[in-house]
């Protein structure tokens, strides 16, 4: 992997080549070697930088986008920030339909990057005209010279990770990776990484992470779209109430569901035990890895790579807020971080 030395042309040159970091404390009771792909090191602080630049540059290459065009997307926050970042440097307007689960901090960040943000209710069906999927479609239809990224149904989503994240993990582990644990929302990350790694070694296990309240695990196991699986949950960017065609279920070996509470506590534990300040979904990935370990998926020779999607700064009003945690009832059964504030 090349090192970033000297002067880069612009911030987009820093996308990718994120570090692989060994966990030393939070997994010390588990069999195997545990590493995290720390995607917060991307300039937009999430792995979504990878798909934003890849999809937009492919549109440019095909002549679909030109200076002054408008880029439209649905997002829980991270993809929107990455797209807004790319649009700033390439001269495009940016319209974002955002799921209302996105924190106020995320929405303010999108505004700060020059995007026009439409906040849509989270707990409605995907085909409801108020859903962020339908709002994005409407904006695209109403806006001349616009491109709808449509990450949930865009094969370039997984291709971005097939071309970058997968090869990076293979090279960083010298081909010794045995398991990859990744969250599935749009499914682009787990599908692209899984496809690449299984082409290198068919025995590598691709372990998915889903949320309670999402239909992905049940669909993977039965190919049945079971609406009874759908109910409100708090984790952002994980799970779905529809089936994204960007997800290649054939490269995923199994799914594990995690709870809102366990994921929140695990993210906070990761911060105070490893110094890694990550987002809600990262907590879900580490929690799922613990659950996979409890089910005997790993042994002493396992080299497990967990993909941690984003940075904790986007969740200050949520999982890193003691008040929010108390409001959810999440402090009822588990300890929380020992940090304190004293005013003098």
N, C-alpha and C positions, 0 to 999 in steps of 0.2 A: 504494500500500500504506500502511495506517495505521501510525503509529509507536506504540510502547508508552511512553506518558507517564503520569505520575501513579501512582495506585494501581490495581492490578488486583484483581478479585474473589477470584481464587485462581490457582494456578499453571497451571490448564488454559487460562486466557485467553492464555497465551503460546505455545500450540501453533500452528505454521504461521508464515507470513511469514518464512521463513528467508532468509538473504542469498545472493546470487549473487556469487561471488568470482572475479576474473580470475587465471588462472595465469600467472606471469611467467618461471619458470625451467625447470620440469620438461618443458614442452612447447615450449620456445623453438626447437627444431630442426624443428618441425612446421609445415605450412602451415595457416593459419586462426587464428581467435580461440577460445581455450579457457577456459570458465567452469565453475565447480563450484557446484552447489546444495548448500550445506553444512547438512545435516539435523541435525548435532550441536547446532545452536543451538536445537532444540526442548527443552523443559524436561526431558524424559526422555532427552535426548541421542541420539534416533534418529527416523527418519521414521515409526516405528511408532506414535508418539503420535497421528498423524493418523487411523489406522484404529481405534485403541482408542477414542478419544472418539467418532468417528462411529458405529461399530457399537453401542457401549453406549448412546449417546443415541437411536439409532433403536429399540433394544429398549425403552428407557424410553417413547418416544413411542407404541409399539404396546402398552404395558401388560404386556410380557413380564417386565420387571425392576422390582422394587420394593425398598425398603430391607429388608436382611436376606437378599436373594437371594445366590446363589453364581455367580460367573463362572468358567468353565473354558476353558482353551485349551492348545493345543500351541505350543511356541515353541523357538527356538534361543537365546532369551534376551531379545532386544530387545522383541518384542511382549509378552512376559510382564511385563517391567518397566513398559511403558506401561500395560498393563491393570491391574497392581497399583497404579500411581499413580492412575489414574482411580477404581478401586475404593475406595481410601482416602478420597477426597474425596466419593464418592457413597454410602458406607456398605454396600458389598458385600463378601462373603468372596471369596477368590481362590484357585483351585486350578490349578496349572500342571504340565503334563507336558513335561519338558525333554529335548531331545536331549543325549546324553552328550558331544557335541562342544563343548557350552557350557563355557566356562572356569569354574574354581572361583570366580573373581571375579564372574562373571555370576550364578552360583547364590547366592553370598553376598549380592549386591545384591537378588536377588528375595526372599530371606529377610528382609533388612533392611526391605523394603517390606511385610512382613506376609503374604506369600504362602506357601502350603503347596506345596512343590516335590517332584515325583516325577521322578527322573532315570532315563531310559530308554536302553537301548543304541542307538547310532547305526547300527551296521552290521547291521541286520536288515531284512527286507522290510517294506513298508508294512502288509501284512496280518498280520504276526506279532503275537500278543497282547501282546508286550513292547514293540512300537513305540510311540512317543509318540502316534501317531494313535489306535491302539487303546486305549491307556491312558486318553486323554482321553475317548473314547467310553464306556468303562466307568465312569469317574468321573461322567460326566453321567447315565448310567443309574442309578447308585447314589445320587445326591445329589438329594434333593427340592428343588424350587424353584430349579433351576439352569439356566443358559444356557451353551451351548457356542458360543464365538465362531466356531470352525472357519474360520480365515482362508483356508485353501487352497481352500475350496469355498464361499466367501461372496462374492456379487457386491458387497456393500457395501465390501469391501476395495478393489477398483478404483474404486468410486464415490467413496470418500474422496479419492483422488488426482485423479480427474476434476474434483471440485469445488474442490480446493485447490491441489495441487502444479502441475498443468497450467496453470491460469490464472496462477499466480504467475510461472512461467517465461515465459509469453507476455508478461505485462506488464513484467517486469524486463528483457527483451530488446527491448522495443518491437516485438514481432512479428518480429524479425529472426533468431530461432533457425532454423538449418537442419538440425541434427542433435541428437538426444538419445541419450546412452549411459546405459543403466541395467541393473543386475543383475536377474536373474529368479530368484526363489525361489518364493514364492506366486504371483508375477506381478502382484500388485495394483498396484504402483507403475508398472511399465512399461506395463501395460494402460491404467490410468486416464489417465496422462500422455499416452501415445501417442494414445489416442482423442480427447482434448481437442485436442491440437495438430494432429492431422491434420484435424479438423473446421475448424480455423482456417486451415490451409494444407496441402493434400493432398501437397505436395512435400517436407514435412519428413520426414527419415529417422529411424526409430526403430531404434536399434542395440542388440541385446540382448547380455548377458554371461552366459555359462554356465561351468560348471566341468568339467574332465576328471573323469569318474566319474558324470556326470549325464546324463539322457536327453533334456533339453529341446531341445538343438540338433538332434539327429537326428529327434525327433518333429516339430519345426517344418518340417523339410525334406522329410520322407517320410510323416508321419502314422503312422509305425510305432513302436510301443512296443518297443524293442529292449533286452531285459534284458542283452545283451552289453555295452552301454554303461555299465552300473552297476558301480562298484567303489568302495571307500572313498577318501575324500579329506578334506582338513583344513579347507577354507574353510567358515566358518559362515554360514548364511543365504543361500547361493547354490546354485542347481541343485536337482534333485529326483530321487527314484527312483520318482515317480508323476507323473501329469499333473493339476495343480491346475485345477479349472474356473474359478478366479479369473483364470487367464491367458487373455487374448484374443489368440491367436496371429496373428489376421488383421491386427492393427495393428503387429506387429513385422516389420520388413523383413528382418532377418538376425540370426543369432547368431554370436558369436565365443567360443571356449573359451579359458580361461586356466589356467595351472598353479598349484598351491599355492605353489610356490617363487617364481614371478614375482610373484604377487599380494602375498606377504609382503614381498618386497624393495621393491616399488613403494610400498606403504604407508609403509615406513620412509623411503624416498627423499622422499615427499611431505612428511613431517614436517621433514626437514632442509633441503629446498630451498624449501618454501613456507610453513613454519610451521603447516601444517594437520595436526593430530594426529587421525588417522582410524582406522577399523577395517579388518579384513581384507578385507571385501567392497569397501570403498572403493579399496583397493589393486588389487583385481581390475578395477574399473571403469576406473581410470587405465591399467592395463596393457592392457586390451582396446582402449582408445582409441588407444594407441600402435600396437597391432597393426592396427587399422583404418586408421590413417594410413599404415602401411607397405604396406597393400594398395591405397592410392590413393583412399580414400573421401572425403578432404577436399582443398580447394584454398584459395587465399589469401582467398577470400570467405566461407569457411565460418564459421558461428558455432555452436560445439559446446558443448552443455551436458551435463556429467557429473553425475549424481545420486549424491552420496556419502552412504551411509545412516546412519552412526553415528560415535561417538567412540572414539578409541584407548584410553581408560582401561579399556575392557572387554576388552582383549587384552594386559594386562601380563604374564600368565603364558604368553602364546603369542608372537605375532610381535614383541613388544617385549622379550622375554626372550632374551638372547644364549644362555643355556643351552638353551632350547627350540629355537631356531634351529639350534644345533649338533647337537642330538639328531635333528633332521629331516634333517641333512646339507645344510642350506640355505646354510651359509657356505663350502661347498667351491669354489664357482665365482664368487661375487660379493662385492664389498666391502660392508661394513655401515657403519652410522653411526659417526662418530668420537668420540662422547661417551664420557667416561671417569669412573670413580669412584676417588677416592683417599682412604683413611682416615688421619687424622692424630691 
